[in-house]
């Protein structure tokens, strides 16, 4: 196998400071691997170590020493210089090494505070040595160099015979390399490649033509560039001074291993396989459980994965997954970043329509621009195929009494004439036939047709007849629109209830309207339609420097539209403008004010708004509301569908940022689906969250009757601690050159940008270093952290760009909702500019989310959990409302809220302490900790120094022999963790019930809260503040109750995993018995194993099973 070490990579010290690109010219190399020193598996790792390199030694006193470390030629010890010690003392015998840990996991790193934060996690490793488990803590100048040292040292630990033999008699084998025994995985790979070569060697002479060899490698490794393979064979021929282009079996294997070996996968495989370079079913199961979050993985499922992805017949027969099979598995759909559960509809579809974000297109039937583009059906088809559930149809008068698809404007709309060649107009009937054909091919959930027309009453009647005839029974036409009951609006039906139906959104005549037609107000429908935009100066996008602006003339009065009753009767959802929002807000304010309080003179108070309405807002107006009245907008959207359309001054049909309106509660953000870019990428990422069906549930804080949320909330949500998202960008694969960059040849210098979109406190952007030297398979090995305060709204976007002086060209991107992320090692399939997949192009990342259930404030840097005493904890408190009876009701919650925090944080901090004592990061799984513990408990004779026993149903460890001080300290940390978990499990229900009771008592005041406030003399702003504090308190109580429930579920699952891990590692009396029926231990003895919560989904991957 072959991995690559790039000289000069050591100079990249702290990638986090490289926030800007540039400063370098593009260079062209005429070699497939320019100026690279090859590192071939374990042998070349050891050779590199013998040559030595500079490493930073970290001392507990926070001092850093730069030393030059080497491995002795006989592989027996490590040496370093300069040193104040004499030559015999400045050494570390390999035989004294107990383990090699990666990352910053020892006490020296964890307790060095600010110093440790500035050391790269990927470049850090520790050598644990001696009977007292001392640590030699080192930091390489790059992750590549650290991987080489870790791989080499672990190989020596796994193969003591190599050390005993002195590296094969002198340490150097043929060609100057270290003579080491071939691993099982490397032998298996060699035999597989020989078999593949034999299949194309038809004559059996051991040689094939270059064309055949190139085609075979391209077939075995899809995505590799043919020119790259051909170039490598040319180099081999030139180095051997061959006169023929024929390829031998050895040359074929050499080329394949050099070109198709992924160093990132190789180093991971070595770490998992104990340097055998292959995985058996148990190794694979451990990987799935500890890294991939599949706690319910089975051995049978692992066998199935082996048979599916291992290319060699020998590996499939013996149940071994080699390097190529492991790489294929990691690149498969099963290991994609998007949780496969979200590939289908996975959310509750029985909630009211107003509870969902709805995928919405804006004038997708127009070509060129959204104002004066010509109509075409292709865009309409594409919008429906992409899962849009609200489309807009503009209808104008056409010849011969046949309405046409298109946009008509009133005289006050600014016109920018475009001269089109002659084209055939599209009739509205043709458009409706397309809608009928494609409406439910992608999604069965209801389609909303937003009707914009300025037709004559006669053509409106024709339009109504087309709607009824073409759509038939699919058309949802309620005979009488439901009205509010009991003085409060009734909720809308659910997507499930309206499956397969088409709902028309448009203007509607009053129910009492007599005659065949009547007048309705056409308010706020376009930029010239009055409202807050009228009279404003607006800059045309792209022409700011020229000073070109549009002045929107204010109309003298709202325009009137003649509406035919037959068309009106087909409208299911009434289209309104911003006045409905202002009217409802005024009504809401009036309810919180004394009756004598005057209402706004510009917004007449409407007693009640029909709940079957859709409020259509312009981009500018909606942006102002999300900034100035975010709470009012969220309240408004709890029952009323709200749509935001792009501004008409976007003459280039560009799109606004939908996230800015989603966070304000807006359900329908209309986008130009024909315009690719970042905004459409976010839209696709959002709606991929629920199988691309066009409906995604909004966060509960936006739909609950009593909840506190503001679009501009800074910091944490009420009662819910933030989560920390940790992403390691490891590598990229098969990157194409940017589209339209032909002048640059094949040279690309890629880097990756990570964008987090969400509420303002979550928005962040970070980037990797630039991978230079013409790399289409670059290694990055950089880790980034993001604090996520509201995961339900967060979207993560990866963007790969080509670094260049003139402008960084787009290579690919991928957007995904935070809730859809799978933990562990994942591939990120990159998409092109138009959203189409780039063949065989991906990123390889590692994802970890901490503090998912709460229990401590997440740190901005580092994953170490801050263990503070109870005096230093930040407890959740409720707000004072100023209403005495309400405050007295909330007062009893202070005790259980404090207890809930202590229960959660005690369980989390003791677990983090146990992991730290095991030398593992806080993201490690408990099974990994038990494996580390079992290793330390094992005597030289192979016996274990402790055994697991059940005490009151909890798995405890009892020592069997006298243990060393470090091991006793580790067992103490384990016992402390079990006590904290037990305390949480046994007390959570009672504490949660006390919190829930206060919440129920508080909700009893919800209906008459205003009246209670007025009794206390609260008016105006003070009364509004009291309502806000009441809402805050209810949200906090609900959030803390949910957190405690989740913490108990996690503790139950943790104890179950601990018991199973102890059994698997031989720490139970039954583990040495081959007959399970005679076992003295069974997980059935766990008093919590049958708890209904234990059966919950414990993984983000399907049901957690393989």
Secondary structure, 3 states (H helix, E strand, C coil): CCEEECCCHHHCCCHHHCCCCCCCCCCCCCCCCCCCEEECHHHHHHHHHHHCEEEEEECCCCCEEEEEEEECCCCCEEEEECCCCCCCCCEEEHHHEEEEEECCCCHHHHCCCHHHHCCCHHHEEEEEECCCCEEEEEECCCHHHHHHHHHHHHHHHHCHHHHHCHHHHCCCCHHHCCCCCCCHHHHHHHHHHHHHHHHHCCCCCCEECHHHHHHHHHHHCCCCCHHHHHHHHHHHHHHCCCCCCCEEHHHHHHHHHHHHCCHHHHHHHHHHHCCCCCEEHHHHHHHHHHCCCCCECCHHHHHHHHHHHCCCHHHHHHCEECHHHHHHHHCCHHHECECHHHHCCCCCCCCEHHHEEECEECCCCECCCCCCCCECHHHHHHHHHCCCCEEEEEEECCHHHCCEECCCCCCCCCCCCCCCCCCCCCEHHHHHHHHHHHCCCCCCCCEEEEEEECCCHHHHHHHHHHHHHHHHHHECCCCCCCCCECCECCCCCECCCCCCCEEEEECCCCCCCCCCEEEEECCCCCCCCCHHHCCCEEECCCCCCCCCEEECCCCCCCCEEEEEHHHHCCEEEEEECHHHHHHHHHHHHHHCCCCCCCCCCCCCCCCCCCCCEEEEEEHHHHHHHHHHCHHHHHHHHCCCEEEEECCCCCCCCCCCCCHHHHCCCCCEEEECCCCCCHHHHHHHHHHHHHCCCCEEECCHHHHCCCCCCCCCCCCCECCECCEEEEEEEEEEECCCCCCCCHHHCCCCCEEEEEEEECCCCCCEEEECCCCCCCCCCCEEEEEEEEEECCHHHCEEEEEEEECCCCCCEEEEEEEEEHHHECCEEEEEEEECCCCCEEEEEEEEEEEEEECCCCCCCCCCCCCCCCCCCHHHCCCCCCCCCCCHHHHHHHHCHHHHHHHHHHHHHHHHHHHHHHHHHCCCCCCCCHHHHHHHHHHHHECCCCCECEEEEEECCEEEEEECCCCCHHHHHHHHHHHHHHHHHHHHHHHHHHHHHHHHHHHHHHHCCCCCHHHHHHHCCCCHHHHHHHHHHHHHHHHHHHHHHHHHHHHHHHHHHHHHHHHHHHHHCCCECCCCCCCHHHCCCCHHHCCCCCCHHHHCCCCCCCCCEC
